[in-house]
Amino acid sequence: MVISFPVLAEINLFGGNSLLEAIKANDSQLVQEKVYQGENIEAQDFDGRRPLIYAAFIGNPELLKILIQGGAQLDHRDKLGNSALFYAASRGNLDICEILVGTGAEKNLYNRQGVTPLMAAAKTGYVDVVQLLLSEGADPKVRDYTGRTALMWAQWNRKLLVIQLLQNANIRE
């Protein structure tokens, strides 16, 4: 008996959803067409990631705006508990963070490890994103499941500018 396994290119990671495929291709025009045609804007891949998360991860503001205008749920979390804002913050994508926060994305959603977008930005050293999240009400005193705050993550990873920013904002443990 011969057992054959599919080649990676043959595996449909997106469940046949053409909207997710258009986002993966970073094609704004095609995404607009798919949304207009009523393609499922909340379709998920095998990790629970929806189109908005992929658009945030890719960092294309145009894709993001199309999906938000189409009614995409801002605070959906994937199987890891990460939201679109989490991915944008952890990648330091200020434009995407501004759009998400400006349209009402929850700033203090935490993932399965208790890490918030503010912590993700702090531990990777994205000063502009940390500033934005603080100015929009992200709570710097929240602790993840290891007990670390955003300041502690910045200190642990030696992100000096973020440490200074948090200390200047009188963020204390």
Backbone as numpy.savetxt, mean C-alpha at the origin, in Angstrom:
# Nx Ny Nz CAx CAy CAz Cx Cy Cz
3.20 -43.25 -15.33 2.36 -42.08 -15.33 3.25 -40.84 -15.33
2.96 -39.91 -16.20 3.73 -38.67 -16.31 2.93 -37.54 -15.68
3.58 -36.85 -14.78 2.95 -35.70 -14.14 3.57 -34.45 -14.74
2.74 -33.59 -15.28 3.28 -32.36 -15.86 2.84 -31.17 -15.01
3.73 -30.24 -14.86 3.47 -29.04 -14.10 3.41 -27.86 -15.06
2.51 -26.91 -14.82 2.42 -25.77 -15.73 3.66 -24.89 -15.65
4.02 -24.33 -16.75 5.10 -23.35 -16.79 4.59 -22.10 -16.10
5.47 -21.38 -15.39 5.05 -20.22 -14.64 4.24 -19.24 -15.49
4.63 -19.04 -16.73 3.92 -18.10 -17.60 2.49 -18.56 -17.89
2.23 -19.85 -17.72 0.89 -20.37 -17.98 -0.03 -20.26 -16.78
0.53 -20.00 -15.60 -0.28 -19.90 -14.39 -0.97 -18.55 -14.37
-2.27 -18.57 -14.21 -3.02 -17.32 -14.19 -3.12 -16.83 -12.76
-2.22 -15.94 -12.38 -2.17 -15.44 -11.02 -3.34 -14.53 -10.68
-4.00 -14.00 -11.67 -5.04 -13.01 -11.44 -6.43 -13.55 -11.70
-6.58 -14.82 -11.77 -7.90 -15.43 -11.88 -8.68 -15.04 -13.13
-8.00 -14.68 -14.19 -8.68 -14.34 -15.42 -9.31 -12.97 -15.43
-9.00 -12.13 -14.48 -9.57 -10.79 -14.42 -8.74 -9.85 -15.30
-9.36 -9.34 -16.34 -8.62 -8.50 -17.29 -8.25 -7.13 -16.70
-8.97 -6.68 -15.68 -8.60 -5.42 -15.02 -7.26 -5.57 -14.31
-7.11 -6.67 -13.58 -5.82 -6.91 -12.91 -4.69 -7.06 -13.92
-4.98 -7.70 -15.04 -3.97 -7.84 -16.09 -3.58 -6.47 -16.66
-4.56 -5.58 -16.85 -4.29 -4.24 -17.38 -3.46 -3.43 -16.39
-3.73 -3.60 -15.10 -2.94 -2.90 -14.08 -1.52 -3.45 -14.06
-1.41 -4.77 -14.12 -0.09 -5.40 -14.16 0.72 -4.86 -15.34
0.05 -4.57 -16.45 0.71 -4.02 -17.64 0.93 -2.51 -17.52
0.41 -1.90 -16.44 0.54 -0.46 -16.20 -0.03 0.36 -17.37
-1.18 -0.07 -17.86 -1.83 0.54 -19.02 -3.07 1.32 -18.57
-2.90 2.62 -18.37 -3.98 3.47 -17.85 -5.20 3.48 -18.75
-4.99 3.55 -20.04 -6.12 3.60 -20.97 -6.93 2.30 -20.89
-6.25 1.18 -20.85 -6.94 -0.10 -20.78 -7.65 -0.25 -19.44
-7.02 0.21 -18.37 -7.66 0.17 -17.05 -8.95 0.99 -17.07
-8.88 2.19 -17.65 -10.07 3.05 -17.76 -11.18 2.33 -18.52
-10.83 1.68 -19.61 -11.82 0.95 -20.41 -12.44 -0.19 -19.60
-11.61 -0.93 -18.88 -12.11 -2.07 -18.10 -13.04 -1.61 -16.97
-12.69 -0.52 -16.33 -13.55 0.02 -15.27 -14.87 0.47 -15.87
-14.80 1.18 -16.99 -16.01 1.66 -17.67 -16.89 0.49 -18.11
-16.27 -0.62 -18.52 -17.02 -1.79 -18.97 -17.60 -2.60 -17.81
-17.26 -2.21 -16.59 -17.82 -2.89 -15.43 -17.03 -4.10 -14.94
-15.78 -4.18 -15.33 -14.93 -5.28 -14.82 -14.90 -5.20 -13.30
-14.80 -6.32 -12.65 -14.82 -6.40 -11.19 -13.63 -5.64 -10.59
-13.93 -4.48 -10.01 -12.89 -3.60 -9.46 -12.35 -4.13 -8.13
-13.04 -5.11 -7.56 -12.61 -5.69 -6.29 -12.12 -7.13 -6.45
-11.76 -7.51 -7.67 -11.21 -8.85 -7.91 -9.91 -9.00 -7.12
-9.63 -10.23 -6.70 -8.44 -10.48 -5.90 -7.57 -11.54 -6.54
-6.27 -11.44 -6.30 -5.37 -12.50 -6.72 -5.27 -13.52 -5.59
-4.37 -14.48 -5.71 -4.26 -15.55 -4.72 -3.80 -15.06 -3.35
-3.22 -13.85 -3.27 -2.78 -13.28 -1.99 -3.76 -12.24 -1.44
-4.93 -12.14 -2.08 -5.94 -11.21 -1.60 -5.69 -9.77 -2.01
-4.78 -9.57 -2.95 -4.49 -8.21 -3.42 -5.47 -7.82 -4.51
-6.00 -6.64 -4.38 -6.97 -6.11 -5.33 -6.30 -5.08 -6.24
-7.00 -4.64 -7.29 -6.41 -3.68 -8.22 -5.83 -2.43 -7.56
-6.49 -1.89 -6.54 -5.98 -0.67 -5.90 -4.62 -0.91 -5.25
-4.43 -2.07 -4.65 -3.13 -2.39 -4.04 -2.06 -2.47 -5.12
-2.38 -3.11 -6.24 -1.40 -3.19 -7.33 -1.07 -1.81 -7.89
-2.06 -0.96 -8.05 -1.82 0.40 -8.56 -0.94 1.18 -7.60
-1.17 1.01 -6.29 -0.35 1.69 -5.28 1.07 1.15 -5.31
1.20 -0.15 -5.44 2.53 -0.78 -5.48 3.31 -0.33 -6.71
2.62 -0.30 -7.85 3.26 0.15 -9.09 3.66 1.62 -8.99
2.82 2.41 -8.31 3.13 3.82 -8.12 2.63 4.72 -9.23
1.59 4.28 -9.92 1.04 5.07 -11.01 -0.19 5.84 -10.51
-0.06 7.18 -10.30 -1.19 7.96 -9.79 -2.42 7.91 -10.68
-2.21 7.84 -11.97 -3.35 7.81 -12.90 -4.18 6.54 -12.70
-3.51 5.40 -12.59 -4.22 4.14 -12.33 -5.00 4.23 -11.03
-4.34 4.77 -10.02 -4.96 4.88 -8.69 -6.23 5.72 -8.75
-6.15 6.86 -9.41 -7.31 7.76 -9.50 -8.46 7.11 -10.25
-8.16 6.39 -11.31 -9.21 5.70 -12.07 -9.95 4.71 -11.17
-9.19 3.95 -10.40 -9.79 2.94 -9.52 -10.58 3.57 -8.39
-10.07 4.65 -7.83 -10.79 5.34 -6.75 -12.10 5.92 -7.28
-12.03 6.56 -8.45 -13.24 7.11 -9.05 -14.23 6.00 -9.40
-13.71 4.82 -9.67 -14.57 3.67 -9.99 -15.17 3.01 -8.77
-14.79 3.49 -7.58 -15.38 2.97 -6.35 -14.57 1.92 -5.62
-13.29 1.81 -5.90 -12.46 0.81 -5.22 -12.44 1.07 -3.71
-12.48 0.00 -2.96 -12.43 0.08 -1.50 -11.02 0.48 -1.07
-10.90 1.62 -0.39 -9.59 2.18 -0.04 -8.83 1.35 0.99
-9.52 0.75 1.92 -8.86 0.13 3.06 -8.84 -1.39 3.03
-9.05 -1.97 1.87 -8.94 -3.43 1.76 -7.51 -3.84 2.12
-7.42 -4.96 2.85 -6.10 -5.50 3.19 -5.94 -6.88 2.57
-4.73 -7.15 2.11 -4.45 -8.47 1.53 -4.25 -9.50 2.64
-3.84 -10.70 2.28 -3.69 -11.77 3.27 -2.62 -11.47 4.32
-1.69 -10.58 4.00 -0.67 -10.16 4.98 -1.17 -9.03 5.86
-2.35 -8.51 5.52 -2.91 -7.40 6.28 -2.47 -6.04 5.76
-1.79 -6.01 4.63 -1.28 -4.76 4.08 -2.32 -4.09 3.18
-2.48 -2.79 3.36 -3.39 -1.99 2.54 -2.61 -1.30 1.42
-3.33 -0.65 0.54 -2.68 0.12 -0.53 -1.78 1.21 0.08
-2.26 1.88 1.13 -1.45 2.91 1.78 -0.19 2.31 2.40
-0.28 1.14 2.97 0.90 0.48 3.53 1.95 0.27 2.45
1.53 -0.28 1.30 2.49 -0.53 0.22 3.11 0.77 -0.30
2.29 1.80 -0.46 2.80 3.09 -0.94 3.79 3.69 0.07
3.45 3.62 1.35 4.32 4.18 2.39 5.63 3.41 2.49
5.55 2.10 2.41 6.76 1.28 2.53 7.69 1.44 1.33
7.16 1.91 0.21 7.97 2.17 -0.98 8.36 3.65 -1.11
7.88 4.47 -0.17 8.23 5.89 -0.17 7.57 6.68 -1.27
6.43 6.21 -1.75 5.76 6.88 -2.85 4.81 7.96 -2.32
5.35 9.17 -2.19 4.61 10.29 -1.60 3.36 10.63 -2.40
3.46 10.67 -3.72 2.29 11.02 -4.55 1.12 10.07 -4.29
1.41 8.79 -4.24 0.36 7.79 -4.03 -0.20 7.93 -2.62
0.68 8.14 -1.64 0.21 8.33 -0.25 -0.70 9.55 -0.15
-0.33 10.64 -0.82 -1.16 11.85 -0.79 -2.54 11.60 -1.36
-2.60 10.88 -2.46 -3.90 10.58 -3.08 -4.74 9.71 -2.14
-4.14 8.67 -1.61 -4.88 7.76 -0.74 -5.37 8.45 0.53
-4.48 9.19 1.17 -4.86 9.91 2.40 -5.90 10.98 2.08
-5.71 11.67 0.96 -6.63 12.73 0.56 -8.03 12.24 0.22
-8.15 10.97 -0.12 -9.47 10.42 -0.45 -10.04 9.59 0.70
-9.35 9.60 1.84 -9.93 9.00 3.03 -9.39 7.65 3.47
-8.26 7.23 2.94 -7.69 5.95 3.38 -7.33 6.05 4.87
-7.57 4.98 5.59 -7.28 4.92 7.02 -5.77 4.89 7.23
-5.27 5.83 8.02 -3.83 5.97 8.22 -3.26 5.03 9.26
-4.09 4.50 10.13 -3.60 3.67 11.23 -3.92 2.19 11.09
-4.28 1.75 9.89 -4.51 0.32 9.68 -3.19 -0.41 9.88
-3.22 -1.50 10.59 -2.01 -2.27 10.81 -2.12 -3.61 10.11
-0.97 -4.19 9.81 -0.96 -5.48 9.14 -0.92 -6.62 10.16
-0.65 -7.82 9.72 -0.70 -8.99 10.62 0.41 -8.96 11.67
1.42 -8.11 11.49 2.47 -7.94 12.49 2.24 -6.69 13.34
1.13 -6.01 13.09 0.82 -4.80 13.83 1.53 -3.56 13.29
2.14 -3.66 12.13 2.90 -2.55 11.54 1.95 -1.65 10.74
2.02 -0.36 11.02 1.20 0.64 10.33 1.98 1.25 9.16
1.30 1.98 8.27 2.01 2.68 7.21 3.09 3.64 7.75
2.79 4.31 8.87 3.78 5.22 9.47 5.04 4.45 9.88
4.87 3.32 10.50 6.02 2.50 10.90 6.80 2.04 9.68
6.09 1.63 8.64 6.76 1.16 7.42 7.60 2.26 6.80
7.05 3.47 6.76 7.80 4.61 6.20 8.96 4.99 7.11
8.75 4.93 8.42 9.80 5.29 9.37 10.97 4.31 9.31
10.66 3.03 9.24 11.74 2.04 9.27 12.54 2.01 7.96
11.94 2.50 6.88 12.67 2.55 5.61 13.24 3.94 5.33
12.91 4.91 6.19 13.55 6.21 6.11 12.93 7.22 5.17
11.66 7.07 4.85 11.00 7.99 3.92 10.43 9.19 4.68
11.26 10.22 4.84 10.94 11.40 5.64 9.67 12.08 5.16
9.53 12.31 3.85 8.36 13.01 3.32 7.06 12.26 3.62
7.11 10.95 3.51 5.93 10.14 3.78 5.61 10.17 5.27
6.63 10.09 6.12 6.42 10.18 7.57 5.78 11.53 7.91
6.32 12.60 7.32 5.76 13.94 7.56 4.30 14.01 7.15
3.99 13.52 5.97 2.61 13.52 5.49 1.69 12.76 6.45
2.08 11.55 6.79 1.22 10.73 7.64 1.02 11.37 9.02
2.06 11.94 9.58 1.92 12.63 10.86 0.98 13.83 10.74
1.16 14.61 9.67 0.32 15.80 9.49 -1.14 15.45 9.26
-1.39 14.24 8.78 -2.76 13.79 8.50 -3.35 12.96 9.63
-2.63 12.88 10.75 -3.21 12.25 11.92 -2.81 10.82 12.21
-1.79 10.30 11.52 -1.33 8.96 11.86 -0.79 8.98 13.29
-1.10 7.95 14.04 -0.73 7.90 15.46 0.67 7.33 15.64
1.63 8.16 16.05 3.01 7.69 16.20 3.24 6.84 17.45
2.26 6.79 18.33 2.43 6.05 19.58 1.94 4.61 19.49
1.35 4.24 18.37 0.89 2.87 18.17 2.10 1.95 18.19
1.93 0.80 18.81 3.01 -0.19 18.88 2.62 -1.42 18.07
3.61 -1.99 17.38 3.36 -3.23 16.65 3.39 -4.40 17.64
3.31 -5.62 17.14 3.23 -6.78 18.02 4.55 -7.09 18.72
5.64 -6.44 18.30 6.91 -6.60 19.02 7.10 -5.48 20.04
6.15 -4.52 20.07 6.23 -3.41 21.01 6.91 -2.17 20.47
7.28 -2.19 19.18 7.97 -1.04 18.59 6.99 0.00 18.06
7.39 1.27 18.23 6.67 2.40 17.64 7.40 2.81 16.37
6.86 3.80 15.68 7.53 4.33 14.48 8.93 4.85 14.83
9.04 5.56 15.93 10.34 6.08 16.36 11.32 4.94 16.62
10.86 3.91 17.29 11.74 2.77 17.58 12.20 2.08 16.29
11.30 1.96 15.31 11.68 1.38 14.02 12.74 2.24 13.34
12.56 3.55 13.38 13.55 4.45 12.77 14.89 4.32 13.49
14.87 4.23 14.80 16.10 4.08 15.57 16.76 2.73 15.26
15.98 1.67 15.24 16.49 0.33 14.97 17.20 0.27 13.61
16.66 1.00 12.64 17.21 0.98 11.27 18.12 2.17 10.97
18.41 2.95 11.99 19.34 4.09 11.89 18.91 5.09 10.80
17.65 5.44 10.80 17.11 6.43 9.85 17.11 7.79 10.56
18.26 8.43 10.54 18.50 9.62 11.36 17.54 10.76 11.08
17.23 11.02 9.82 16.32 12.13 9.50 14.91 11.86 10.04
14.48 10.63 9.97 13.16 10.27 10.51 13.18 10.37 12.03
14.26 9.92 12.63 14.39 10.03 14.09 14.28 11.49 14.51
15.02 12.37 13.81 14.97 13.80 14.13 13.57 14.36 13.94
12.91 13.97 12.86 11.56 14.45 12.59 10.61 14.04 13.72
10.65 12.78 14.10 9.77 12.30 15.16 10.12 12.94 16.50
11.39 13.11 16.77 11.78 13.76 18.03 11.41 15.24 18.03
11.58 15.93 16.92 11.19 17.35 16.82 9.69 17.53 16.95
8.95 16.51 16.57 7.49 16.58 16.71 7.06 16.18 18.12
8.05 16.06 19.01 7.81 15.68 20.41 7.14 14.32 20.54
7.55 13.41 19.69 7.05 12.05 19.77 7.96 11.31 20.73
7.45 10.95 21.85 8.23 10.24 22.88 7.60 8.90 23.16
8.43 8.00 23.62 7.95 6.65 23.95 7.13 6.69 25.21
